[in-house]
Amino acid sequence: MSVQEEMKKRRTFAIISHPDAGKTTLTEKFLLYGNLIRNAGTVKGKKSGKFATSDWMDIEKKRGISVTSSVMNFEYEGLHINILDTPGHEDFSEDTYRTLTAVDSVIMILDGTKGIEAQTLKLFKVCKMRGIPIFTFINKLDREGKDPFDLLKEIEEELGIQTYAMNWPVGMGKRFQGVFDRENDQFIHFSGNEEETRIPNADLENHTELVENEEFQTAYEELELLDEAGEEFDMEAVQEGELTPVYFGSALAPFGVQTFFESFISMAPQPFPRKASGELISPDKEEFSGFIFKIQANMNPAHRDRVAFVRVCSGKFERGMKVTLDRTGKSIKIAQTQQFIASSRETLEEAYAGDIIGIYDPNVYRIGDTLVEGSESFHYEELPQFPPELFKKVTVKNVMKSKQFKKGIEQLVQEGAIQLFRGVRNEEYIIGAVGQLQYDVFEYRMQNEYNVEVMFESIGERLPRWLKEEQVDKSLFDERSLLVKDREENYLALFKNEFSLRWFQDKNADIELIDLFDVNQYSQ
């Protein structure tokens, strides 16, 4: 099969949600359709026959949350499905942000009893910034929740995206009876015992008991209102991330999940051209290329391995092929390759645009690196840097373990687990994170993987602003505007609050303070 034909079969997406919205349950249903699991909470390794939870890190198992992004893939109805499962905890990390650069679309799950929540809003903004098509599944219709019209209004007002209801619920909670499937002109009846009865709209008149039900009549009137007042479905707007198709259902019941999944994969985009060195690289370009969006060390503690996750952007990848690392210009033979089903791994022989592959990292790769087949050189412009929100000084408890301390920090920084800064005045280590959970994971992994205990000293939330080296005057900075360097030796100031930032700007109007998040937004 040709590169173009294989590429067209790929559907690569992430699932985002607020904690407890039902992401794990929905994901498991998808894996069930792909014959990867036998029951909830397990992922089957094809060769070993063993079972493993989708959360592979010990801290995840103990806390019952996902703190890293896992990858799952399976075949379904002639398509190759790649799911990137993102952490759902409120203290998610940059790992979540970076995962969203490696997908072609996103499923956003909302809790129908709560609507838009803070975590959903954060992740949505990243998707919106990148123009990623978003499909919305409003979950927990088998519980009493918000009015469906209010939920649509909330999505439009809070997220700034238009909605189109692909189906419409009849009742909710104990009164939930099913949904009108607008896409297929049918009513899907929920009987409460995991069975779905599909009734064409033309045959509804033969189901008198159902049609004459008060809940059904109310929903039918609401549906007519939607048809008369609602916008027309616009596939082009969906592809541009301006309109989100909305589906109602229940992942736990389960109800409406398979209909949603089949509708989603029929509309979800295949791999699209990506910008590299100012040009668009087509996914059906014959030569392989891809970028590294994640590095994970010690996935297998017995081997202390490091795996770089690569999003294939063009061409065909074959195990053993030689590629060029754009950052160094060096040629590398990639012999150890893997594909993932959560914690289960097996050797991968080939992959195509849209696929996610794991390659052994002998400590030479960095997040953001581009790999290219042949002599052509370019760099994918996919990975914005996200400024941390929290900062802490970190030291080693036992100075005799300084060597292991430095090695652990170096490797975890290369993974992107944390961001490292060094004080300009005294070279102290300062680590930055998006949320507190990153510090918990850092501390846990330092102790369990590098046998090093660390101590933190919080310097609180700070407002980081990068500076041009030629404008740096060290005498202008103090504890309120702590001067540090990042791992690339760029200068930045960590301002204590908005007041100290404005005060510095007023006193030093000639110094340009760069907000990376604004730069990222502008560049997209």
JOGI-V876307 format. One record per pair of residues at least 6 apart in sequence whose ideal C-beta (glycine too) atoms are under 8 Angstrom apart, sorted by sequence separation. I is the first residue (numbers start at 0). J is the second residue. D is the distance in Angstrom with one decimal. If there is no record, write none. Layout:
I;J;D
I;J;D
This chain:
16;22;4.2
30;36;4.7
36;42;5.8
37;43;6.6
43;49;7.7
44;50;7.6
54;60;5.9
59;65;5.9
74;80;7.2
85;91;7.3
86;92;6.9
99;105;6.9
109;115;6.8
110;116;7.3
127;133;7.9
154;160;6.7
155;161;6.3
169;175;7.2
170;176;5.1
179;185;7.9
180;186;7.0
189;195;6.7
190;196;6.7
203;209;7.4
204;210;6.9
209;215;6.0
210;216;7.8
236;242;3.8
237;243;7.2
248;254;5.3
249;255;6.8
250;256;5.8
273;279;7.0
274;280;7.7
297;303;5.7
298;304;6.3
323;329;7.1
338;344;7.2
350;356;4.9
358;364;7.9
371;377;6.6
395;401;5.8
411;417;5.8
412;418;7.1
421;427;7.1
432;438;5.8
445;451;4.8
446;452;5.7
476;482;3.9
484;490;5.9
485;491;6.3
494;500;4.2
504;510;8.0
15;22;7.7
35;42;5.9
36;43;5.9
43;50;5.9
44;51;6.8
59;66;5.5
72;79;6.8
73;80;5.5
126;133;5.6
155;162;5.7
168;175;6.8
169;176;4.4
179;186;5.5
180;187;5.5
188;195;6.9
203;210;5.6
237;244;6.3
248;255;2.7
249;256;7.9
272;279;4.1
273;280;5.7
296;303;7.5
297;304;7.0
323;330;5.6
324;331;5.8
337;344;4.6
338;345;6.2
412;419;4.6
421;428;6.6
422;429;6.4
445;452;7.5
446;453;7.7
483;490;7.6
484;491;7.5
503;510;8.0
14;22;5.4
35;43;5.6
42;50;7.0
52;60;6.6
58;66;6.6
59;67;7.3
72;80;6.3
86;94;6.6
145;153;7.7
154;162;5.3
169;177;5.5
178;186;7.5
179;187;8.0
187;195;5.3
188;196;4.2
198;206;6.2
247;255;6.7
248;256;6.0
272;280;6.1
280;288;6.3
296;304;7.4
297;305;7.7
298;306;5.7
322;330;7.3
323;331;7.6
337;345;6.7
369;377;6.7
420;428;7.8
421;429;7.1
430;438;7.5
445;453;5.4
482;490;6.7
483;491;6.1
504;512;6.6
27;36;6.2
41;50;4.2
42;51;5.8
72;81;4.8
85;94;7.7
86;95;5.4
168;177;7.7
169;178;6.7
177;186;6.2
178;187;5.4
187;196;7.2
188;197;7.7
233;242;5.7
246;255;6.6
272;281;5.0
273;282;7.9
296;305;4.6
321;330;5.3
322;331;5.8
337;346;6.4
338;347;4.3
347;356;5.6
369;378;4.8
395;404;4.0
419;428;6.7
420;429;4.3
432;441;7.7
473;482;6.3
482;491;7.8
483;492;7.7
494;503;6.8
503;512;7.7
41;51;7.1
42;52;7.2
54;64;7.5
56;66;6.6
71;81;7.6
72;82;7.2
85;95;4.7
109;119;6.6
123;133;7.3
137;147;7.7
168;178;5.3
169;179;7.1
177;187;5.0
187;197;5.4
188;198;6.3
248;258;7.7
272;282;6.6
295;305;7.2
296;306;7.9
321;331;6.8
336;346;6.7
337;347;5.7
347;357;7.7
369;379;4.8
419;429;7.5
420;430;7.3
482;492;5.6
483;493;6.2
14;25;6.8
41;52;6.7
42;53;5.4
54;65;5.3
56;67;6.2
70;81;7.0
71;82;4.6
151;162;4.8
167;178;6.1
177;188;4.4
178;189;7.9
186;197;7.7
187;198;7.7
198;209;8.0
248;259;6.0
271;282;6.8
294;305;6.5
295;306;5.3
321;332;5.1
322;333;6.1
336;347;4.5
408;419;6.3
419;430;5.7
420;431;6.2
430;441;6.8
442;453;5.8
471;482;7.4
481;492;6.7
492;503;7.4
14;26;6.0
27;39;5.2
30;42;6.5
40;52;6.1
53;65;7.3
54;66;7.9
55;67;7.8
70;82;7.3
107;119;6.8
166;178;4.1
167;179;4.5
176;188;6.6
177;189;4.2
185;197;5.3
186;198;4.8
230;242;7.9
232;244;7.6
246;258;7.8
270;282;4.0
294;306;7.2
320;332;7.4
321;333;7.7
336;348;7.8
338;350;7.6
418;430;6.7
419;431;7.8
441;453;7.7
480;492;4.7
481;493;4.3
500;512;7.5
27;40;7.0
37;50;7.6
70;83;5.8
71;84;6.6
85;98;5.2
137;150;5.9
151;164;6.6
166;179;5.9
176;189;5.8
185;198;6.1
246;259;4.4
269;282;7.6
275;288;7.5
294;307;5.0
295;308;7.1
319;332;6.7
320;333;6.2
344;357;7.0
417;430;4.7
418;431;4.2
442;455;7.6
480;493;7.3
55;69;7.1
69;83;7.7
70;84;7.6
85;99;7.5
166;180;5.0
167;181;6.7
175;189;6.0
185;199;5.1
186;200;6.6
293;307;7.5
294;308;7.2
319;333;7.1
336;350;8.0
367;381;7.7
417;431;6.9
418;432;7.2
480;494;5.4
24;39;7.2
54;69;7.5
68;83;5.7
69;84;4.9
83;98;5.0
107;122;7.7
165;180;7.7
166;181;5.9
184;199;6.6
185;200;6.0
293;308;4.0
318;333;7.0
319;334;5.4
367;382;4.4
393;408;7.7
417;432;5.7
479;494;7.0
480;495;7.4
53;69;5.5
68;84;6.3
107;123;6.6
165;181;5.9
166;182;7.4
184;200;4.9
246;262;7.2
291;307;4.8
292;308;6.0
318;334;6.6
338;354;7.9
339;355;7.4
366;382;6.6
476;492;6.0
479;495;4.6
68;85;5.2
147;164;7.5
164;181;6.8
165;182;5.4
169;186;7.8
180;197;7.8
184;201;7.8
186;203;6.1
291;308;6.7
292;309;7.8
338;355;7.9
438;455;6.6
478;495;7.5
53;71;7.4
68;86;6.6
83;101;6.4
177;195;7.6
244;262;7.6
291;309;5.6
292;310;5.7
318;336;4.8
338;356;6.3
339;357;6.1
65;84;6.7
67;86;6.6
83;102;5.8
107;126;7.7
135;154;6.7
244;263;8.0
290;309;7.0
337;356;7.1
338;357;7.0
471;490;5.0
480;499;6.0
65;85;7.6
66;86;5.3
147;167;7.0
289;309;4.5
290;310;5.8
316;336;7.7
336;356;5.7
337;357;4.1
408;428;6.8
417;437;5.8
461;481;7.4
465;485;8.0
479;499;4.3
480;500;7.9
492;512;7.3
65;86;4.6
105;126;5.2
147;168;5.8
166;187;7.6
179;200;7.9
188;209;6.9
289;310;5.5
336;357;6.8
337;358;7.6
416;437;6.8
417;438;7.9
468;489;7.6
64;86;7.3
65;87;5.9
66;88;6.4
244;266;7.0
289;311;4.5
290;312;6.7
336;358;5.5
408;430;7.7
468;490;5.9
64;87;7.1
65;88;6.9
99;122;7.4
186;209;7.9
288;311;7.9
289;312;5.1
335;358;6.7
336;359;7.8
458;481;7.1
466;489;7.9
467;490;7.9
480;503;5.4
64;88;4.6
287;311;7.0
288;312;5.2
289;313;7.7
335;359;3.7
416;440;6.6
417;441;5.4
465;489;5.9
466;490;4.5
288;313;4.7
333;358;5.3
334;359;7.8
416;441;6.2
465;490;7.1
466;491;6.1
66;92;7.3
68;94;5.3
99;125;5.4
105;131;5.3
107;133;5.4
109;135;6.4
111;137;4.8
287;313;6.6
288;314;6.4
465;491;4.5
466;492;6.4
26;53;7.4
67;94;5.9
68;95;6.7
91;118;7.1
95;122;6.7
99;126;6.2
104;131;6.3
105;132;7.1
106;133;7.9
107;134;7.1
108;135;7.8
109;136;7.4
111;138;5.9
112;139;5.6
133;160;6.9
135;162;7.4
144;171;5.7
286;313;6.7
287;314;3.9
289;316;7.2
464;491;6.2
66;94;8.0
89;117;7.2
103;131;7.6
104;132;4.4
105;133;5.1
106;134;5.2
107;135;5.0
108;136;5.1
109;137;5.0
110;138;6.0
111;139;4.7
140;168;5.3
143;171;5.9
144;172;7.5
286;314;4.8
287;315;6.0
318;346;7.3
416;444;7.3
463;491;5.3
464;492;5.4
475;503;7.6
42;71;7.0
89;118;5.3
96;125;5.7
100;129;7.0
102;131;6.9
103;132;7.5
104;133;7.3
105;134;7.2
106;135;7.7
107;136;7.4
108;137;8.0
109;138;6.7
110;139;5.7
111;140;5.6
142;171;7.1
143;172;3.9
237;266;6.6
284;313;4.0
285;314;5.5
287;316;4.8
318;347;6.5
429;458;7.2
463;492;7.4
23;53;7.5
68;98;4.4
91;121;8.0
99;129;6.8
104;134;6.7
106;136;6.2
108;138;5.5
112;142;5.5
141;171;7.6
142;172;5.5
143;173;8.0
238;268;6.0
282;312;6.5
283;313;7.3
284;314;5.6
285;315;7.7
287;317;7.9
318;348;5.2
390;420;7.5
411;441;6.2
463;493;5.6
464;494;6.6
53;84;6.4
87;118;7.5
91;122;7.8
111;142;7.2
112;143;7.1
113;144;7.8
114;145;5.5
127;158;7.3
140;171;5.4
141;172;6.8
282;313;5.3
306;337;6.9
317;348;7.0
318;349;7.0
387;418;5.3
462;493;7.3
463;494;7.7
475;506;8.0
99;131;6.7
112;144;3.9
113;145;7.7
127;159;7.2
234;266;7.0
280;312;6.1
281;313;6.5
317;349;5.2
331;363;7.4
431;463;7.3
461;493;3.9
462;494;4.3
475;507;6.2
111;144;3.9
112;145;6.8
127;160;7.0
176;209;7.5
280;313;5.4
287;320;6.9
316;349;6.2
394;427;7.9
411;444;6.5
461;494;6.2
462;495;7.9
110;144;7.7
111;145;6.3
141;175;5.3
315;349;6.3
316;350;4.3
394;428;7.1
411;445;7.5
461;495;6.6
462;496;7.1
114;149;7.6
123;158;5.2
140;175;5.4
287;322;6.8
315;350;7.5
316;351;7.3
392;427;5.6
393;428;5.1
458;493;7.2
462;497;7.0
475;510;7.8
35;71;7.0
114;150;5.8
176;212;7.0
315;351;5.7
327;363;7.9
392;428;6.7
393;429;7.3
459;495;7.5
464;500;7.1
85;122;7.6
120;157;6.6
123;160;8.0
275;312;7.8
314;351;7.6
333;370;7.9
392;429;5.4
393;430;5.3
407;444;7.5
408;445;7.9
35;73;5.4
115;153;5.4
120;158;7.1
140;178;7.9
176;214;5.9
314;352;6.8
316;354;7.5
391;429;7.0
407;445;4.9
462;500;5.4
34;73;7.1
111;150;6.6
114;153;4.9
115;154;6.9
176;215;6.6
179;218;6.8
273;312;5.2
311;350;5.2
313;352;5.3
324;363;7.3
326;365;6.8
331;370;7.7
390;429;5.7
391;430;5.9
470;509;7.6
33;73;3.0
174;214;5.4
179;219;7.6
311;351;6.3
312;352;5.9
316;356;6.4
324;364;7.4
390;430;7.3
470;510;4.9
30;71;6.3
33;74;6.8
109;150;7.1
181;222;7.6
311;352;5.4
390;431;5.0
391;432;7.9
404;445;7.6
407;448;7.0
470;511;6.5
23;65;7.8
33;75;5.4
115;157;4.5
270;312;7.3
311;353;6.6
326;368;5.5
389;431;6.8
390;432;8.0
407;449;3.7
30;73;7.0
32;75;6.0
115;158;6.8
179;222;5.3
311;354;4.7
325;368;6.7
326;369;7.7
388;431;7.9
389;432;5.2
406;449;6.5
170;214;3.9
181;225;8.0
298;342;7.6
311;355;7.4
324;368;6.0
325;369;4.2
387;431;2.9
388;432;7.4
389;433;7.5
407;451;5.6
466;510;6.8
467;511;6.1
26;71;7.6
109;154;7.6
169;214;5.4
310;355;6.0
311;356;6.4
324;369;7.8
325;370;7.5
386;431;7.7
387;432;5.4
388;433;5.7
389;434;7.0
404;449;7.5
466;511;7.3
18;64;7.3
169;215;5.4
298;344;7.9
309;355;7.1
324;370;6.2
325;371;6.3
387;433;6.1
388;434;7.3
389;435;6.7
403;449;4.9
466;512;6.8
467;513;7.9
33;80;6.4
308;355;6.1
309;356;5.1
323;370;7.2
366;413;7.5
391;438;6.4
403;450;6.3
404;451;5.0
465;512;7.6
466;513;7.1
141;189;7.9
170;218;7.1
308;356;7.6
309;357;7.5
322;370;4.4
323;371;5.1
328;376;7.2
362;410;7.8
365;413;6.4
366;414;7.6
385;433;6.8
403;451;4.9
464;512;3.9
465;513;4.1
169;218;4.1
308;357;5.8
309;358;6.0
322;371;6.2
323;372;7.7
366;415;4.8
389;438;7.5
404;453;7.2
424;473;7.8
464;513;6.1
168;218;6.7
307;357;7.0
322;372;5.5
323;373;7.4
400;450;7.2
423;473;6.4
464;514;6.1
465;515;6.3
29;80;7.5
167;218;6.1
306;357;4.5
307;358;5.2
321;372;7.6
323;374;7.3
325;376;5.7
362;413;7.7
400;451;5.1
30;82;8.0
306;358;7.1
307;359;7.9
320;372;6.5
325;377;6.8
326;378;7.9
463;515;7.5
29;82;6.5
306;359;6.8
307;360;4.4
323;376;6.6
325;378;5.0
423;476;7.8
167;221;6.5
305;359;7.3
306;360;6.3
397;451;7.7
429;483;6.0
13;68;7.9
167;222;4.9
304;359;6.8
305;360;4.0
396;451;7.9
397;452;6.8
26;82;6.7
305;361;7.7
395;451;6.1
396;452;4.2
305;362;6.5
307;364;4.5
395;452;7.4
396;453;6.7
26;84;5.8
167;225;6.6
314;372;6.4
395;453;6.1
396;454;5.7
424;482;7.4
193;252;6.7
195;254;6.5
394;453;6.9
395;454;7.6
422;481;7.3
423;482;4.6
111;171;7.3
193;253;6.5
195;255;7.7
393;453;5.4
394;454;5.1
422;482;7.8
423;483;6.1
164;225;6.1
191;252;7.9
193;254;7.9
307;368;7.9
309;370;6.5
393;454;7.1
422;483;5.6
423;484;6.3
22;84;7.5
393;455;5.8
394;456;7.6
421;483;6.2
189;252;7.1
195;258;7.8
392;455;7.1
393;456;7.8
420;483;4.2
421;484;5.2
23;87;7.6
391;455;4.5
392;456;4.2
420;484;6.5
429;493;7.8
22;87;5.2
164;229;7.4
189;254;4.9
391;456;6.4
392;457;8.0
420;485;5.7
163;229;7.2
294;360;6.1
391;457;5.1
392;458;6.4
419;485;7.5
420;486;7.9
20;87;7.4
163;230;6.5
187;254;7.9
289;356;7.8
312;379;6.5
390;457;7.8
391;458;6.5
418;485;7.0
419;486;5.4
423;490;7.5
10;78;5.6
14;82;6.7
19;87;7.9
187;255;6.8
389;457;7.9
390;458;5.0
418;486;7.5
8;77;6.7
9;78;7.5
10;79;7.2
12;81;7.4
13;82;7.5
14;83;7.8
18;87;4.9
161;230;6.5
163;232;5.1
178;247;5.7
283;352;7.1
390;459;7.2
8;78;5.3
9;79;5.3
10;80;5.4
11;81;4.1
12;82;6.5
13;83;4.4
14;84;6.0
15;85;5.7
17;87;7.0
18;88;5.7
163;233;7.7
178;248;6.9
282;352;3.6
294;364;6.4
389;459;7.5
390;460;7.7
8;79;4.9
10;81;7.0
12;83;7.2
13;84;7.5
14;85;6.7
16;87;5.6
18;89;5.9
187;258;6.5
282;353;6.9
294;365;7.6
310;381;7.7
389;460;5.9
390;461;4.9
420;491;7.5
9;81;6.7
11;83;7.4
13;85;5.4
15;87;8.0
17;89;7.5
294;366;5.9
388;460;6.0
389;461;7.8
148;221;7.3
291;364;5.5
293;366;6.8
420;493;7.8
5;79;7.9
147;221;7.5
175;249;7.6
291;365;7.1
292;366;6.7
412;486;6.1
161;236;6.8
291;366;5.9
292;367;7.8
291;367;6.7
387;463;6.6
177;254;7.4
178;255;5.9
290;367;6.8
291;368;4.6
386;463;4.7
180;258;6.5
290;368;6.7
291;369;7.9
163;242;6.0
165;244;4.9
168;247;4.4
175;254;7.9
290;369;5.0
291;370;7.4
15;95;7.7
160;240;7.4
161;241;6.3
162;242;7.1
163;243;7.4
165;245;6.3
166;246;5.7
167;247;7.0
182;262;6.0
289;369;7.4
290;370;7.3
25;106;7.7
160;241;6.6
161;242;4.4
162;243;5.8
163;244;5.5
164;245;5.0
165;246;5.1
166;247;5.7
288;369;6.8
289;370;5.4
160;242;6.7
161;243;7.3
163;245;6.6
166;248;7.7
270;352;4.4
288;370;6.7
25;108;6.1
160;243;5.4
162;245;5.1
164;247;7.6
270;353;3.9
287;370;7.6
288;371;4.7
15;99;7.7
269;353;6.9
287;371;7.4
288;372;6.7
13;98;5.6
286;371;7.1
287;372;4.1
13;99;5.9
22;108;5.4
286;372;4.5
21;108;5.7
286;373;5.1
13;101;8.0
20;108;4.7
13;102;4.5
20;109;6.3
21;110;6.9
154;243;7.0
166;255;6.9
286;375;6.9
288;377;7.6
290;379;4.1
292;381;7.2
11;101;7.4
12;102;5.2
15;105;5.8
20;110;4.4
289;379;7.8
292;382;6.5
11;102;5.3
12;103;6.5
14;105;7.5
15;106;7.3
16;107;6.8
19;110;7.0
154;245;7.2
288;379;7.5
290;381;5.5
11;103;5.1
12;104;4.5
13;105;5.3
14;106;4.8
15;107;5.5
16;108;3.9
17;109;7.9
166;258;7.6
290;382;7.2
10;103;7.4
11;104;7.8
12;105;6.1
13;106;7.4
15;108;7.4
16;109;7.4
17;110;6.8
20;113;7.8
9;103;8.0
10;104;7.7
12;106;6.1
14;108;6.7
16;110;8.0
151;245;6.5
165;259;7.9
275;369;7.0
17;113;7.6
20;116;7.7
165;262;6.3
280;377;7.1
17;116;3.9
20;119;7.6
278;377;7.1
280;379;7.6
17;117;7.3
18;118;6.7
147;247;6.6
17;118;4.2
276;377;4.1
16;118;7.6
17;119;4.8
275;377;4.3
276;378;5.4
16;119;6.5
134;237;8.0
275;378;6.0
390;493;6.0
15;119;7.2
275;379;4.7
276;380;7.5
132;237;5.6
274;379;7.3
275;380;6.4
305;410;7.4
132;238;5.6
273;379;6.0
274;380;4.9
15;122;4.4
132;239;7.7
133;240;6.2
140;247;5.3
274;381;7.8
15;123;7.5
132;240;5.5
135;243;4.8
137;245;6.4
140;248;6.0
141;249;4.3
273;381;6.5
130;239;6.3
131;240;5.7
134;243;6.4
135;244;7.0
137;246;6.9
140;249;5.1
130;240;4.4
133;243;4.7
134;244;5.4
135;245;4.6
136;246;5.1
137;247;5.0
138;248;6.9
139;249;6.0
141;251;7.1
15;126;7.4
25;136;6.6
129;240;7.8
135;246;6.9
137;248;7.5
138;249;6.4
139;250;7.9
141;252;5.0
134;246;7.5
136;248;6.6
138;250;5.4
139;251;7.4
25;138;7.1
127;240;6.4
141;254;7.0
126;240;7.0
136;250;7.8
140;254;7.3
296;410;5.3
140;255;7.7
296;411;7.4
21;138;4.2
20;138;6.1
21;139;6.5
296;414;5.8
294;413;5.9
295;414;6.1
294;414;4.5
293;414;7.7
294;415;6.6
293;415;6.9
136;259;5.8
386;514;7.4
134;263;5.2
386;515;4.8
385;515;7.3
386;516;5.8
384;515;5.5
385;516;6.8
134;266;7.5
383;515;7.7
134;267;7.2
385;519;7.3
132;267;7.2
384;519;7.2
107;243;7.3
111;247;7.3
132;268;5.9
383;519;3.6
383;522;7.1
383;523;7.5
108;250;7.9
380;522;7.7
303;448;7.7
297;444;7.5
300;448;7.1
297;448;4.9
296;448;7.3
106;263;6.7
104;267;4.7
103;267;7.1
104;268;5.7
103;268;5.0
103;269;7.1
103;270;5.8
103;271;6.1
80;264;7.0
76;261;7.6
78;264;6.0
76;264;7.5
75;264;7.0
101;292;4.5
100;292;5.7
101;293;7.8
98;292;6.8
97;292;4.9
98;293;7.0
97;293;6.1
94;293;6.6
101;308;7.6
101;310;4.0
100;310;7.8
28;250;6.1
25;250;4.2
28;253;5.7
32;257;6.6
68;293;6.6
24;250;4.1
24;251;5.5
29;256;7.9
28;256;4.6
32;260;6.4
67;295;6.7
21;250;4.5
24;253;7.8
28;257;7.5
21;251;6.8
25;256;6.5
29;260;6.0
28;260;7.5
70;308;7.0
55;298;6.6
103;353;6.8
10;264;5.3
101;355;6.6
12;267;6.1
10;267;4.9
84;341;7.9
10;269;7.0
11;270;6.9
9;269;5.9
8;269;7.7
9;270;5.5
7;269;5.2
6;269;6.4
6;270;5.6
72;338;6.3
72;339;7.3
73;340;7.7
70;338;7.9
71;339;7.0
72;340;6.9
70;339;4.2
71;340;5.5
97;366;6.9
69;339;6.9
70;340;7.9
71;341;6.0
70;341;7.7
69;341;4.9
81;353;6.5
83;355;6.8
69;342;7.5
81;354;6.2
79;353;7.5
81;355;5.5
79;354;7.4
6;282;5.0
6;283;5.5
3;283;4.3
101;381;7.6
2;283;5.7
100;381;4.6
72;354;7.4
100;382;5.6
2;285;6.1
72;355;7.3
100;383;7.7
70;355;5.0
97;382;6.2
55;341;6.6
54;341;7.9
55;342;3.6
70;357;7.8
96;383;7.7
53;341;4.0
52;341;7.3
53;342;7.3
96;385;5.2
51;341;6.3
52;342;7.4
51;342;4.4
51;343;5.9
93;385;5.3
49;343;7.4
45;340;7.3
44;340;6.5
47;343;7.0
43;340;7.4
42;340;5.4
45;343;7.5
11;310;7.9
42;341;4.2
44;343;3.4
46;345;5.7
42;342;7.2
43;343;7.4
45;345;6.5
42;343;6.3
44;345;7.4
35;340;6.1
5;315;7.3
2;314;5.9
2;315;5.2
97;415;6.6
94;415;6.5
93;415;5.8
94;416;7.6
92;416;7.2
93;418;7.7
96;433;7.9
92;432;6.7
93;433;5.8
92;433;5.4
9;351;6.5
11;353;4.6
91;433;6.8
92;434;6.6
9;352;6.6
10;353;7.4
11;354;7.4
90;433;7.5
91;434;6.2
9;353;2.9
11;355;7.0
90;434;3.0
92;436;6.8
6;351;5.4
9;354;6.5
89;434;7.0
90;435;5.0
91;436;7.2
92;437;4.7
5;351;4.1
6;352;4.4
88;434;7.9
90;436;3.4
5;352;7.8
6;353;6.3
90;437;7.0
88;436;5.7
92;440;7.7
2;351;6.3
2;352;7.4
66;436;6.1
66;440;5.5
58;439;7.2
58;440;6.1
56;440;7.8
58;443;4.8
57;443;7.8
58;444;7.9
57;447;7.1
128;519;7.1
128;520;5.5
130;523;7.3
129;523;5.7
128;523;5.4
